[in-house]
């Protein structure tokens, strides 16, 4: 069986096959030395190759068959039992099927299918011939987590409770320092973070209830319950998280915020920790962000060509304010960092002030807000303006003072990028007015506003289509005389609930001459939106409808994310009028 490096090294073969460039190989090799992972896994983690392309290359080049996630998810439980849990966990392999032509052979998914030591170990233990199949380590880890994750955690929890049984009772809790150093609680927290990352979660919620401790994670924007433990676990788990995120473990009465960096499967994640006292104890929320995921190229934002043209027009302004708006978890940071990446040139001085700094970008000067030290957004901005910046990024405009300084900076020749918590582009204007900024100043300062949301993608393997009803066509603003198939979630092994992944939808509004005239006269969000739509802007509702028509998402998801009361009322009224006329 051929091994990597027998003729040409793996990286050279990938370059020869034009799957990566020499520059990408050089960057991946440098990153590999830091991560201590295999080159293939590093290339996939850095986004230079997809799992499917590497799987195909591996099979063709090495002559070893590969296996897909769907095939692994349909594993035969008897195959697991033949090999045994200990061996599967130790080698991180997945026996998933018996050979149809040879009753003494078993198919095993492996990240190292040419590792004869692992193959011999399995064959000696199971008494069967191993047919190795290649699978990326990241995909194997996800499947094995689903099989063993909860079982592993429960074993560690049981061991922890048994070890500290004398400490749990009706007596007053002892100091957390006595428990956080124990290995079981360290394993529990580590396993919890790893499993959530592999499931694609954006947040972990550790919630004390009246009689139990609930662990939930947010996957594709929706919360799901992962585990439930005895409430006696709370003190040690919270203390462990406080220690690794640099918080005060003795403080239980006040909210605390911290952060840490965590590496899972060779990928670095920024974890922001928020701890809040509740009636049953301290609740912890951990927000997980892949550091490299924030600094992607513009083409990966999922913009339609017309929206991309509007964004390019906004970004080409030499000065002014670009606002990115939306609720928490709508992808604003990703858009801001992507815009910064596009504008980052050797001849441009870019300075950011953020709370917190979510990703480090080479060539950009980034400032971390420190309220305790008196370094707020407003005070940092005053100092930044004396640093000869060309472009300034403000993490968030939270108050009138910051808004006023941002406006002054834009008028004096700087390009300012910031975020705002509003529901639409037009509402951002009225929000700035509420903060005390004069309407005419907004017209002079703001050059463009981007509102966005994240909608869940329908699973392509199981989505089911049906002919759109009259009401659905009204909601989608689709012609009644034209046929339309819309799709709904079903659920399968590949997705679980009918959705897999998320996609951003955008509402991009350049501040045109007509909108500036409105800002100098009577200002309402409705007037601004109507003017922008007349000039070709797609609203969030339109963007959502576009994705429904293309089969990317469902009507229910569009309504959930970009709900329009007027549109719903119009659809219901039209249907009722039609029924009444019959």
N, C-alpha and C positions, 0 to 999 in steps of 0.2 A: 504494500500500500504506500503510495507516494506521500512524502512529507513536504511541508512548506520549506523552501530553501534548498531543495534538492538540485534545482537548476537555477531558476531566477527567484529572487525573493518575492514575497507576496506583493509588496508595494510596487515593484517594477512590473510585475504582471498586470496589475490593475491600471498602471499608467499606459502600458502597451495596448491594453484593451480599450483605452480612452474612457474608462469609467471614472477616473479622477485625473487631475492635472498634476504636474510635478510640484507646483507650489502647494497644492492641497496635501500631497504626500509629505512634503517637508514639514508643514504645520502639524499634520497628524502625528508624525514621528516625534516631534518636540512635545506635543501634548501627551503622547503615549508614555514618555519617560516620566512625566509627572503623575499620570493616572495609574500607572502600573497595570494597564489592561492590554488585551490583545489588539493588534492593529485594526482588524476588521471591526471590532466593537467600538474602537475609538473613532474610526471613520463614520460609522453610523451615528454615534453620539454627537459628532460635530456637524452632522447634516450633509456630509459630502457624498454619502451613499445611502440608499434606502435598504431596509432589510431584504426586500424582494430582489433587488438587483445584486446584492452581495450573495444571497442564497443561490441565485441562478449561476453567478460566476463561479462560486465554490463547487457546485455540482458539475458544471461543464469542465472546469479546470482539473479538479481532483478526482473526478470519476466516482464521487460518492453521492448517493441520492440525498435529497433534502426533504424536509417535512414542513408543512405550513402550520400556523397557529390553529386553524380550524381542525386539522387532522389530529393535532395534539389534544385539543379540547374534547375530542370524541374518544378519549383513551379508554382502553378496556381495563376495568378495575382488577380483573384476574391477572393481568400482566404486572400490575404494581405488586400484587401479593406474591407472585413468583419470585421477583427480584428482592423484595423486602424494603421497608421504609428506611432502615439504617443505611443501606447501600445507596439508595436513591438520594437521600439527603446529603450524604458524604460527598458523592461525586457530582451532584446537581445534574442528574440525567432523568429522562422520562421514558420508561418502557410503556409503549402505548398500544401495541397490537401484536398478535401472533401471526406468523407467516402462513398464508393460505396453502402454499405448496409444500411446506416442510413443517410438520407438527412439532419438530424439535427446535425451531428457530423463533426468535422474538425480535421485534423491531424496537430499537432504542434511539430516541432523540438525544443528541449530544452536541455540545459546543465544540468538542474536540473529538470528532469521529475517527481520527487517526491515532488516538491515544491507546496504544495496545495494552498498557497497564490497567486502565479502567475496563477495557473490553474483557481482558482475562479475569479480572476480579468478578465481573458480573457473570461470566460463563461458569466459573468455578462455584459460585454461590447458588446460581439458579439451575445449573446442570443443562443449560440450553445454549444453542449457538446464537450469538448476537449478530444482528444485521444493523450496523450503525447508519444513522441518518443525521445530516447536519441541521442544526437549528441555532440561531443566534442566542447568546447567553441571556440577553434581555428578555426575549420571548419565553425561553425556558423558565426564567425566574418568575414571570407573571403566572404561568400555569402552575408551577410548584407552589407558589404562594397561595393560590386558590385551593390547592389540594391540602397543603399542610399548614398554611399560615395560622388559621384560627386554632388548630390543634396544638401547634408549637406554643402559641401565646398562652393557651389555657394551661398547658403543662408547666410553663414558667410561672404563671399566676398561682397555680396550686402549690408549687414549690415555695413561692414567696410567702404565701399565707401560712403554710405549714411551718416555715422557718421562723416566722414572726408572730405565731399564734398568740403567744403570751402578751404581745404588745397590743392586740386588738381586743377591745372590750368596752365597758361603759366608763372606764377611767379616762381622765383627761389625756389627750394625745401627747406623746413625747415629742421632743424636738426632732425635726426631719433629718438633721445631720446624722442621726444614729442609723438611718435606714437607706439613705440615698447611695451610699457607697457599695451596697450589696449587689452582686452580679445579677440576680433575677430582675430587679427593677430596671437595671441598665438594658438588659435584653428586651424587656417588654417595650420600653420606649423606642429602642432601635428598631425592633420588628414592626412596631406600629407605623413609624415613619417610612420604612422601606416598603411595606405592603401598600400604603396609601400612594406613594410615588409610583409604584408599578401599576396600580390601577388607574393612574392618570388623575388623581385627586388634586384639587387646588387648595383645599383647606381640610384640617383635622379639628374636630370639636371634641373636647374631653369635658363631659357635663355631669356634675354631681346632681343626682335626683334624690328623692326622699330616702329610698332604700337601696339604691344601686348607683353604679358609675357607668354612664353610657358613652361609647365611643362611636362617633359618626364621621363620615368624610363626604366632601362635596365633589361629585364626579360629573363633569359636563353640566355644571351649574345646579345640580340637584343633590340634596342631602340623602345619604343612605346609611343605615345602621350597620356597623361592622362588628361590634362586640358589646357585651354587657358584663361588668365585673362587680365584685363586692365593693361597697362604698369604702371599706377599710383600705383599699388600694390608693385612694385619692391623695392622701398626704405625701406618700413616698413618690408617687408619679409626678405630682406637681413640683415637689422639691427637686427631683431629678431634672425636670425641664427648666426650672429656674437656674440651676447650676450651669447647665450647658449653654444657656442663652444669656448668661451674665446678669441675672436679676438677684434681688435680695431675698433669700429664702426665709428670713425672719419676719418679713413684712407680709401680713395676711389681710390687712384691713383696707389697703388702697390698691387701685388698679396699677398694673405695671406693664411696660412694653419692652421687649428685647428682641434679639435676633441672633442667628447662628448660621453657619455654613455646613451643609451636610452633603456627603458624596454617596450616591446610590448607583451601583453598577457603573462606576467610572464617570458619572455625570454629576456636576456640581449644582446644588440647589441652595437658594437663599431661603431661609425659614424665618419668617417674622412671627414673633410670639406675643400674644396679648392675654393677660391674666386679669380676670374680673371677679371680685368677691360676690357671691350670691348667698341666698339664705341657707343653702345646704353645703356650702364650701366654695372654693375657688374654681371658676370655670376657665379653661384654657382653650384658645383657638390658635392654631399654627397655620400660617399661610405659606404654601409651597410654590416657589417660582424657580423655574430652570433658568439659570443665569444667561446661558447662551441663547435661550429662546426669546429673550427680550431684544436682542440686537440682530434681527434678521434683515434680509433684503426686502425692499419694498414689494417685489413681485410675490412674496409669500403672504402679504396682507389679505389677499383674496379680493382685491378691488376689481370692479368691472372697468372696461376701458374708458367709459365716459367719466366715471368717478376718479379714475387715476389721472385723467387729463385735468380735472378740476383741482386735485391735490397738487399736481405739478405746478399749476398756475399760481396757487397760494404760496408754495414753497419758493417760487422764483422771486418773490418780493424781497427787496433788499432790507426793508425795515417794516415794522408793524407787529401786531400780536396774532399768533395762531393759537386758537383754543381747541382743545380736545375734551369733549364732554361726555358724560354718561354716568351711570351708577357704579358703585363698587363692584369690581369683578367683571367689567365690560371690556377689558383689554386696552384701556387708555394708555397705560405705561408702555405696552408693546408698540403702540402707534407712535408715541412720543419718541421712544428710543430709535425706532426705525427712521423717523424723520431726521433726528439728529445724525444718525449714521449716514444718511444721504447727503446731509449738509456738511459733514465733517471732512474738511480739506486742509492741506498743510498751510494755506495762506489765510485761514480763518481762525479767529480766537473764540472758542466756545467755552462758556462757564455755566455750570448748573448749580442750583441750590435745591436740595431734595430732602425729604423726610419719609423714609430713609433712602439712601442710595441703593437702588435695586440691582443695578448691573454696572460694572466698570467698563468704560469704553476708552480704548487707546486713543490718545491725542486730545482728550477732553478733560478740562479741569472741573472736578466735581466736589461740591461742598455739602457736608452733612449738617443738617439743622441740629442745634443743641440748645434747647430752650432753657435748661438749667444754667447754662453758661451765658445766657443772654443772646445767643445766636439764633434769632428767629428768621423767617422768610424776609421780613421787612428790613431788619438790620443787615442781613447778609447781602440783600440787593443793593443797599446803599454803598457797601464796600465794593461789591462787584462792579458797579458803574465806574469806579476809579481804577479798574483793572484793564481798561481799554478793550472791552469785549466787542465782538461783532454779533454774536448770537448768545442769548441768555435763555436757559431753560429753568422755569420755576416749577417745582414739583406739583404745587396746587395753589391756586388763588383762594385763600380762605377768608380774607377780611378786606375791608375797605382800604386800609393802609397799603397792603400788598398790591391791591388792584390799582391804586393811584400811582404807585411807584412804577408798576409795569407799564401803565399808559404813558407816563413821562419818559420812560426808557425807550419805548417804541417811537414816540414823536421826535426824540432826539437822535434818531438814526440807528437804532438797534432792532434786530429781529428777536422777538420774545416768543417762546413756546411755553404753554402752560396747560394745566387741566382745570376743569370746573365741574362741580356736581350739579348738572341740570338734566332735564329730560329730552331736550331737543336743541337744535341750533338757535332757533328764534328765542327760546326761553333763556339762553345764555346772555342775550342782550339785556333782557329785563332784569336778570340776576345782577349784572354789573351795575345797572341803574339803581337797584335796591341797595347795593354796596356804597352808593354815593358818587358814582362816576357819571358825569354829565353826558346825556345822549349824544351831543355833537362831538364830544371827545372820543366816544366809542367809535363813531363814524370815521374820525380821523386816524384812530389808532389800530383798530382791529381790521385785519386783511382777510381772515377766513376762519370759519368755525366748522369743526368736525364732530358730529354726534355719532355714537356707535353702540351696538349691542352685540351679544354673542348668541347665536341660535344653534340648537343641537342639530347635527346632521342625521338624517335617516340612515339606518344601516342598509347598505346597498344589497346585502345578501337576502334580506327578509322583508323589505318594505312591500306593502300591498297597495295596488292602485285601484281607483274607482272613478267613474265619470262624475265630474263636479256637478253639484246641485246648483239651482238658481241662486240660492243664498250664498253659497261658496264663491260663485263667480262675481257676485256683487262685492263681497268682502275683498276679492282679489282685483277688482276693477277690470274684469276680463269680459270681452264681448259675449253676450248671451247666445248669439247665433253661431259661435265657433266651438267645436268640441275641445274638451280639456280633461286630461287625466290628472288627478291629484293623488298623492300617496300618504299612507298612514303607517305608524310603527306597528310591528308585529312582535318581534323578539325572537332571538335564536341563540345558539351556542356562541356565536361570534360577538354578539352585543349584549345580550341579557334582557334589555328593555326596549329594543327597537331603534335606539339611537347609538351612534358611535362617533365621538369627536364633536367639535364645535366649529363654527364659521362666523366671522365677523360680518355684520351688515352696517352700512354707513349712510349718513346723511351729511353731505359736504356742501357748505354754503360759502362761496366767495362773497365778500362784501362789495357789491357793485355800486355804480353811481345811483341807481334807483333806490337801493336800500339805504344809502347814505342820505338821500333826500328825505326818506321816511324818518330817519334818526334825527333830522333837523326839524321835524314837524311833530305830528302826533304818533307816539311810539306804542304799538301793541305787538305782541308776539304773532297774532293772527295776520296783521298787515305785512309783517316782515316775511313770514312763511309764504304767504300768497305771492309776494313779489319774487321770492327766490324760486318757487315752483314754476312761475310763469317764465323764468329765465332758464329752466331746464333742471333744477335741482330735484333729485330723488329723495323723498322723505323716507324715514325708517320704515313706515308702513309699505311704501312702494318697494323698497329694497327687500323687505320680508316677503312680499307677494311675488316678487321676481324669483326668489329662491324656491317658493312653493311651486310655481309654474314649471320651473326647471327640474323639479323632483328632488331638490336638495334637502328640504325640510317639510314639515307638515303644517297644515292650517292652524292646528291647535298650538303648535310651537310659535308660529308667527303672531297669533293673538296674545300668547303669554308674554312674549318679549316686546312686541311693538304694537300693543293694544291701542285701538282707536275707538273710543266710545261712539263718536259720530258715525263711523263706518259700520259698527255693529248695529246701531239703531237704524241706520239707513237700510241695511240688509234685512233686518227683521220687519221693518215697515213695508218694504217692497214686497216681501213674501206674503204678509198679511193682506195687503191691498189686492194682490193677485188672487189669493184664496177667496176674498170677499167678492171679487168680480165674477168668479166662476158660478 
